[in-house]
Amino acid sequence: MKILFIPAPQEKQTFARTPLVYRALAKKHEVFGICSSNSFLSKIKAYNEAKKILKSQKIGLIFCEQPENAFIGAILATKFGKPLFFDSHGSVKLFSDSLGKNLFYRKMFGFFEKQACDIATAVTTVSETDKKELQKHSGNNKKFFVVPTWIDNGRIKKTAKKKAREALGFDTAKKHLLFFGSLDYAPNQGAVNFISEKLAPALESENCIIHICGSGKLRAKRAKNIAFHGFVQDIVSFINASDAVIAPIWKGVGILEKVLLPMACGKTVIATKLAKAGIPELQDNENALVAGSETDFAKKTIQFVEGKYDNEKIGKNAEELIKEKYAGTNEKKLLEIIEAAAK
């Protein structure tokens, strides 16, 4: 089957949901990716490029992620009589409530989401909570499905921590913590601000370095115990070299890939209750460290660095959870729903 995919992922090899889905579809189908950034002109260009492909190719399905792209897909699906598949990363209402978005944003993106949910043959999202919100846009609840983000374990190359540190030039005598994610995303920027202003100073007396990896500009003040690496192509190598991954994310929706991926690598993740909302199987001091507040997060991080948690036990339990709940079965489920929607 030929599938029109909007938006084509900029980085096709990362573990984020969009490239993950793109690769899954490309294994079995011919995928035509359309680039679409946040600008209005980019959306017009994407629409025109998509029209050309729909006129020249026998497209069997239009696949879209995010409301603004799905709105484009809805127009095209109606115009060309093609089935639309909408993969939502999270409800606009829940996302807007979490980040305190203004009325204009809520109305505009809520409209895009409603049109997409109404016209789509099938809609997938990452959690039951998001699904319930999306179902309010349509009278047909049966076309909504939950497909959590998964981890492609076959793409993870685990190496011993010491070897990974030597390859990256890390000081093997120090503890190393890692945060990663796009710095252009508001919740990640908030996390970096917390790391710079509160966590790094709290760890100043510890023999510890906090590594930050991600595209975008580091706007926060960089403390002496923070190392900023920018975007890295192979984030798994940094995970392998780290003692733990920190994810002080307090706002947003959905499942955090920055939590799933290090867990799949057998690493302890220090996360927040937001992560538990997206990954309900998280248990504090069993398969992760889950903090209820910024103060609690800093306390747990200091205690971890000081060796007060069973790192090996938590990492092993985390890896087992990913294999059991967040591996290839979700990819298979998504492909089955997509193929059914195209019939």
URFEN-V598372 format. One record per backbone hydrogen bond with DSSP energy under -0.5 kcal/mol. CO is the residue of the C=O (numbers start at 1). NH is the residue of the N-H. If there is no record, write none. Layout:
co: [CO;CO]
nh: [NH;NH]
//
This chain:
co: [1;1;2;2;3;3;4;4;5;6;10;11;16;17;18;19;20;21;22;23;24;25;25;29;30;31;32;33;34;34;39;40;41;42;43;44;45;46;47;48;49;50;51;52;53;57;58;61;61;62;63;64;66;67;68;69;70;71;72;73;74;75;76;77;77;83;84;84;85;85;86;86;87;91;92;93;94;95;96;96;102;103;104;105;106;107;108;109;110;111;112;113;114;115;116;122;123;124;125;127;128;129;130;131;133;134;135;139;140;141;143;145;145;151;152;153;155;156;160;161;162;163;164;165;165;170;171;175;176;176;177;178;179;182;184;185;185;186;187;188;189;190;191;192;193;194;194;195;198;199;200;201;203;206;207;209;209;210;211;212;212;213;215;217;221;223;225;227;227;230;233;234;234;235;236;237;238;239;243;244;245;247;248;255;256;256;257;259;260;261;262;263;268;269;269;270;271;272;272;273;274;275;279;283;283;283;288;288;288;289;289;291;293;294;295;296;297;298;299;300;301;302;303;304;309;310;311;312;313;314;315;316;317;318;319;320;321;321;322;326;327;327;328;329;330;331;332;333;334;335;336;337;338;340]
nh: [3;30;60;61;5;32;6;63;34;65;12;14;20;21;22;23;24;25;26;27;28;28;29;31;3;33;5;35;7;8;43;44;45;46;47;48;49;50;51;52;53;54;55;56;57;59;2;4;63;85;6;87;70;71;72;73;74;75;76;77;78;79;80;81;82;62;121;122;64;87;88;124;66;95;96;97;98;99;100;101;106;107;108;109;110;111;112;113;114;115;116;117;118;119;120;86;145;88;147;131;132;133;134;135;136;137;138;141;143;144;123;125;147;153;155;156;157;158;164;165;166;167;168;169;170;172;174;209;243;244;211;246;213;185;186;188;189;190;191;192;193;194;195;196;197;198;199;200;202;203;203;204;206;208;175;177;211;227;179;229;230;181;183;219;223;226;210;212;229;214;235;237;238;239;240;241;242;242;268;178;270;249;250;257;259;260;261;263;264;265;267;266;245;271;289;247;291;275;276;277;278;279;282;286;287;288;285;286;290;271;291;273;297;298;299;300;301;302;303;304;305;306;308;307;311;314;315;316;317;318;319;320;321;322;323;324;325;326;326;151;330;331;332;333;334;335;336;337;338;339;340;341;342;343]
//
